[in-house]
Amino acid sequence: MGKWGVLGAAVALARAAVTIKVWREVRRLPVTRVEDGPVTVVVPARDEEHCIERCLTGLRGQDYPDLRIVVVDDASSDRTAEIVRRHAEQDPRVRLVSSSGPPSGWAGKVHALHLGTAEADTDWLLFVDADTEAAPDLVGRLLAGARRDDVDLVSTSGRGTGPSAGWWLLLPPVNQLLFETTTVDGRRGMALAVGHCILVRRAAYERAGGWAAIAGSRADDVGFATLIRDTGGRTRYVDGADSLTTSGLDAFGDSWASMRKSMVAGTSLYAKGPASAFLSLGSTGLAHIAYGVLPVVTALRGSKLGLLAWLGQSAAQWTFLRRSRQPRSAAVLAPAAYVVFGALSLDAAWQALRGTTKWKDRDVQG
C-alpha cells in the first residue's frame, strides 16, 4: 500500500483517538439528584400517537416535586391530541396547546417549542422529544448536572430501547462527525446538543431571544445550543442515557430517515444553496465509502496497515457502542458502518439537490 496505506492507517487511528478523547470528556450525569425550583417541560408532538403515551407516562412519573408539562400538538392528523387530553384530565400538571402549524418563516418543531414556552414562568425549561421515555430521576439528574458543570444548558441523547442495526451501522459515523465538528462544552466551533433532551435556564433562553431567534432553522439542537453559547451562556453535552430512552431510532428505516433529515438540515446551516449542499454531502458520502472499503480489501490481501486501519475504526465504534449501551461486538462491523453511512450521505445529497427531503410531510430545507 505504500504511503497511501500509511496515510489511511494514520487517519483511522487519529480519528479513533479524537472520538475516544471526546467521549472521555462527556461526563455522566450525577447519580444524586437536586431540586432547583419549578421546571416546565415542553414536548412538541406531530402525529405521535404511537409514542406519546410512553413519553407522558415517564414525565408524569418524575420524582421531582414541581413539574409542569406542556404538550404542543403540531397539527397532528392522528390521535395525539386525544391521548394528551386524557392525560391532562388525569393530571393537572399536563396541559395541551394546539397549533395549526407553523407560520411562514418558521420550522415546525421550532414553532411548536416556541408556543410551548410562551407562558412558562419557571426558572428552567426542559425540551424533550415525544419519542423519548424518561426514568423517574431524569429531571433531578439533569439539574444536578447543570449545577455540577455550572452551565445554562445541558443536553443528552437517549439510548435505544434495545439492540438495533441503525445504532451499529448509522449512528457511530454520525457520532464521530459530530465530535469532529462540534464541542461538548461549547467552547469552540458549534456547541453540541441533541434534540432528544435539552434543559436550559430561562434567563439564558430569554437573553438569546428564545426559539424566535432561530425561527426557520431545522437544526434545532446544535443551532439552539450554539445560540445560547453565543449570547453568553454556557453549554454542556452529557451522558444521561441511563435515564432516557428513545424509540425513534429503533427501526433501521426510521434511523435512516431521521439521520438523512438531520444531515440535510445541518448542511443547510452553511451550504450556499442546493448545489453546494449536494457537493458537500456527496463528497462526504464518497469519502466514507472509500474509508470503509479500503481497510477491508487491503486487510484481506494481507496488509498489516489495512488491518491496523480496521482496528482503529473498530476502536472508535466500540467506544460509541459502549456508551450507547449497544452490543460492543458490533464494533467489528465498523468498516461496513462507514460504507452504509456513505450511502446515506449520497441519498441525502440527492435529496438536498432536488429539495425533496421531507419530515412528517414538511420540507426540511425550509
N, C-alpha and C positions, 0 to 999 in steps of 0.2 A: 504493500500500500504506500510505502514511502512517506513523503512529507504530508500527503493528504490523510494518510492513516494516523499519523501522529497528531495532526490538527484535529481530526474528528474525535479521537480519544480524549484529547485535551479539552475540547469544547464540552463533551459529555460529562467529564469529571468536574469541570468548572461549574457547569450549570447545576450538577448534583450538589456541589459544595455550597452554592448560593441557596438552593432550596433547603438543605439541611440547616444551614446557618439561620435562615429566616424563621424556620419552624421552631428553632430553639428560642427565638425572640417572641414567639406567640405564647404568651403566658396563659395558663389555665385559669379559669375563674376561681376565686376563693371558695373554699367549701363553706366557710362561715358566712351567713347572710347578715345584712344590715337593713335597718329601716331608715329612710330619709324623706319622710313626708309622702303625701299622696302622689300617685303615678297614674297618668292617663295612657291607656293602651289603645292604639288606633290600628284597625285591621281593614285594609282595602280588600273588597271582595267583588269579583265579577265572575258569575257562573261557577260558584264554588260549592254547590250542594253536596258534592262527593266528599268534601273535607272540612267544611265549616263547623260541622258538629264536633269533630275531634278538637279543632282549634279552640272553640269556645269552652268546651269541657275542660281543657287544660288551663285556660286563662281563669275560668271561674274557680278552679281548684287550687289557685295560688295561695300559699300560706302567708300572704302579705296582707297587712291589716287594712290598707286604704288604697283600693284599686278602682278605677273607673274604666270601663271597656266600651269603646265606640267602634261599631262596625259600619263601614260605608259601603252600601250596596250600589255598585257602579253599573247601573242599568243592566242588571242580570236578567237573563231570559229563562232562568230555571227557578228552583225552589229556595234559592239562597235567602231571600228576604223573609220568606215564611219560616225558615228554620231559626233565623236570628230573632224574629218576633217571639217565637216560642221561648227562647232563652231569656229574652227581655221580660216576658211575663213571669218567669220563674225567679229572676234575679234582678233587682232594681239597679244593680251596678252596670247592667248591659243596656246600651242604647243603640238604636238603629237610625242611621242617617241615610236618606235615599238621594240618589243622584241620577239625573237623566243622561249623564255622560259629560265628558269634558268639553268646554267651550273652545273655540278656535285659538290656537296657540298653546294649548295645554296638552300634555301627555295624560293618558287616562289614569294611570296609577298615581302620578304626582298630584293630579287634581283631587283624587279621592283622599289622599293623605292630607292635602290642604283643607278639604272640607272637614275631615275628622278632627283637626286641631283648632278649628275656628272658635270654639267656645271653651277650649281647655284652659284651665287656670292653675294647673298643678305645676310644681317646680320641675318635674321630669315628664318626658314624653317617650313612650315606647312604641315603635312601629314594628309590627310583625306580619308576615305573610299568612294568608288564610290556609295554606297547605302545611303549616307547622303545627306541632303539638308540644306544649311546654310542660316540663315537670313542675311539681309544686314549688320548687325552690328557685325557679329561674329569675324572677324579678329581684328577689333579695340578693342573689348572687351577682346579678348584673350591677346593682347598686354598690355592692361590696367591691367589685372590680373597678368601677368608676372612682370610688374613694381611694382604693389602694394605688391606682395609677395616676390619680389627680387629673382626670380628664373630663371633658364636657360631653364627649360622645364615645360610646363603647358599642362594638358590633361583634356578632358571632354568627357563624353559619350553623345550620343544623346537620345532624348526621342522618344517613338513610335509615329507613325502618328495617332494613335487612340487607343482605348481600345483593349487589346489583352490578350488572355488566357496565352500566353507564358510569358508575363510580370507578371502575377499573380501567375503562378504555377512553373516557372523555374527560373526566374531571382532573386526573393527575396533570396532563399537559396544560389545562386551563389554570390550575393552581400554580403551576410553575411560571407561566406567563404573567399571572397576577403578581407574583412575588418579584418578578423582574421589572415590572412597570409601575408598581405602587409600593408604599411602605406601611408597615403595620403600625408605626407610631406617627405617621403623617408628617414626618419632618422633612421629607424630600419628595419631589415629584407629586404624584397624586396620592391621596390618603385612601387606604384600603378600608372598605366596609362591604358587607354582604346584606342584601335586602331582606334576607330571612328574618333578621332581628337587629334593630338599631335603637339604642337608648340614647337620648340626648337631653341635655339640660335646657329647659325652656328659655332661660336667659340667652344662651348661646344661639338657640334656634331663632329667637326674635332679632338678635343682633345681626344674624346672617340674612335676614329678610324672609326666612321661612321657605316653604316649598315654592312660593311665588317667584323666588329669585331664580329658580331653575325650572320654570313652568313647562317649557317644551322639551325638557330632557327626558330621554328614555333610559339613560344611565343613572338611575335614581339612587344608587347606593354609593359608588365611588364618587360620583358627581356631588352628592349631598355631603359626604364626609369631607371632600376637598373644599367645598364651600364653607363649611363650619371652620375648618382649619385656616382658610384664607381670611376669615373675618375675626381671627383672634382666638378661636377655640382650640382645644387640644383633643386629639382623637386617638383611639386605640382599637385595634382588632385583636380579639382574644379567642381562646378555645373554650367554648361553653357547650360543646356538643353532648356532654353528659346530661344536660338539662333541656335539650331541644332536638326534636326530630323533624324531618321534612319528608313528606310523601311525594312531593312534586317531581322528584328525580328517580323514583323507584323503577319505572319502566325505561328501557333503553330509548324508545322513541320519544318519550317525554324529555329525557335528558338531552337528546339531540335537538329537539325543537327549542328548548329553553336556552341551551348554550348558543345555538345559532342566533336566536333573538338577541342575546346579550352581546355577542360578537359584533353584529351589525350595529346595534345601538352604541356600543362602546367605540367602535371605529368612527361613528358619526361625530364624536367629540372633537376629532382632529382632521378628519378627511375633508377635502375640498370638493365635495360632490360625489356622485355615484362612481365615476371613473376612478377617482382617487381611492375610494373605498374598495373597489374591485381589485385594483393593483395591490393595495396593502394586504387585503385578506388572501388574494390569490398567491402572492409571493410567500406569505406565511404558510399557506397550505402546502405548496410545493416543497418548501424548505423542510417542513416537518415530515413529509412523506419520505424524502431522501434521508433525513435524520434517523428515521426509524428503520428504513430498509437496509442501508449500507452496513451497519454493525452486524446484522444477522447474516447477510450474504457473505461478508468477509470472514466472520467468525466460523461459519460452516465450511469455509475454504481453508480453515486452519490458521487464520490470522489472530495473533495474540492481541494486537491493537483493537481489532474488531470486537473481540471478547471483552476487552477492558472497557470499550465504549458501551457495550451492552450492560456490563456490570454497573457502570456509572449511571446509566438511565434507570436501571432497576433500583439502585440505591435511593434515587430521588423519589421514585414511585413508592417504594417501601415506606419511606417516611410519611408520605401523604396518606397511604392506606392505614398506617398505624394510628395516625392522629384522627382519621375519619372513621375509625372503628370498622374497617372493612378487612376481609381476609388478606393477610400480608403475602401469602403465597402467590397472589395475582401479580406481584411485582415482576415476576419473570416475563410477564406479557408487556413490559414497558415499551419495547420497540413497536409492537402492534398498536399500543395506545397512541403513539406518535403518528402512525400511519392513519388510524381512524380519525384522529384529531385533524390531520392534514386534509382528509376527505371532507370533514365538517367545515373546515375553513374555505375550501373550494366551493362548497354548497352555499356558504354564507356570502362569498364573493359574488356568485352568480345572482343570488337573491338581492344583494345590495345594488348591483348594476341595473337589474330590472326594476328595482323598487317594489318588489312583491313580498317582502318579509312581513308577515302578519303575526300578531299575538292576540288571541281572543278577538279576532276579526277587526283588529285595529292596526294601522300602519306603524311599524316600528321606527321608521326613519322620520316621521313627522311630515 
